[in-house]
Amino acid sequence: MTALQLNADIYRNLGIIAEDETMLDKVAKYVRRLAKQMTEDPTYMSKEEFFARVDEAREEIRQGKCISFTDKAEMNAWLNK
């Protein structure tokens, strides 16, 4: 399911429970808990941070600051050092 489809599904279901304050409160608490998990996750990064890291990696590759392998055996030898 795409992000657009997921958003539509979430809003459709919110519309169903919109008049039940107890249910909306439960949803709000759950969403806050999910959001908190994301911000506490050390691997989480914004789109801007992600693309900045990609740009940095591309620049390092352009400057030759990278490791490349010609085959799987060469890579495994390097990993097993």
C-alpha positions as CSV (number, residue, x, y, z in Angstrom):
1,M,0.0,0.0,0.0
2,T,1.4,3.4,-0.9
3,A,1.7,6.3,1.5
4,L,-1.1,8.1,-0.3
5,Q,-3.4,5.1,0.1
6,L,-2.4,4.7,3.8
7,N,-3.2,8.4,4.4
8,A,-6.6,8.0,2.7
9,D,-7.3,4.9,4.7
10,I,-6.4,6.6,8.0
11,Y,-8.6,9.6,7.3
12,R,-11.5,7.4,6.2
13,N,-11.3,5.5,9.4
14,L,-10.9,8.7,11.5
15,G,-14.1,9.9,9.8
16,I,-15.9,6.9,11.1
17,I,-14.9,7.4,14.7
18,A,-14.9,11.2,14.6
19,E,-18.0,11.6,16.8
20,D,-16.8,9.3,19.5
21,E,-14.5,11.3,21.8
22,T,-13.3,8.3,23.7
23,M,-12.2,6.6,20.5
24,L,-10.5,9.8,19.3
25,D,-8.7,10.1,22.6
26,K,-7.3,6.5,22.2
27,V,-6.2,7.2,18.7
28,A,-4.5,10.5,19.8
29,K,-2.6,8.7,22.6
30,Y,-1.5,6.0,20.2
31,V,-0.3,8.4,17.6
32,R,1.6,10.4,20.2
33,R,3.3,7.2,21.4
34,L,4.2,6.3,17.8
35,A,5.6,9.8,17.1
36,K,7.6,9.6,20.4
37,Q,9.2,6.3,19.3
38,M,10.2,7.8,16.0
39,T,11.9,10.8,17.6
40,E,13.7,8.6,20.1
41,D,14.9,6.1,17.5
42,P,18.6,6.9,16.9
43,T,18.3,5.6,13.3
44,Y,15.5,8.1,12.5
45,M,16.4,11.0,10.3
46,S,14.5,13.7,8.4
47,K,14.4,13.7,4.7
48,E,16.8,16.7,4.7
49,E,19.3,14.8,6.9
50,F,19.0,11.7,4.7
51,F,19.7,13.5,1.5
52,A,22.5,15.5,3.1
53,R,24.2,12.2,4.0
54,V,23.6,10.9,0.4
55,D,25.2,14.1,-1.0
56,E,28.1,13.7,1.4
57,A,28.6,10.1,0.4
58,R,28.6,11.0,-3.3
59,E,31.2,13.7,-2.7
60,E,33.4,11.2,-0.8
61,I,33.0,8.8,-3.8
62,R,33.9,11.5,-6.2
63,Q,37.1,12.3,-4.2
64,G,38.0,8.6,-4.1
65,K,37.4,8.2,-0.4
66,C,35.7,4.9,-0.7
67,I,36.3,1.2,-0.9
68,S,35.4,-0.9,-3.9
69,F,35.6,-4.5,-4.7
70,T,35.9,-6.4,-7.9
71,D,34.3,-9.6,-6.6
72,K,32.6,-11.2,-3.6
73,A,35.8,-12.9,-2.4
74,E,37.7,-9.7,-2.3
75,M,34.9,-8.1,-0.3
76,N,34.7,-11.0,2.2
77,A,38.5,-10.9,2.6
78,W,38.3,-7.2,3.5
79,L,35.3,-7.8,5.9
80,N,37.2,-10.7,7.7
81,K,40.3,-8.6,8.5
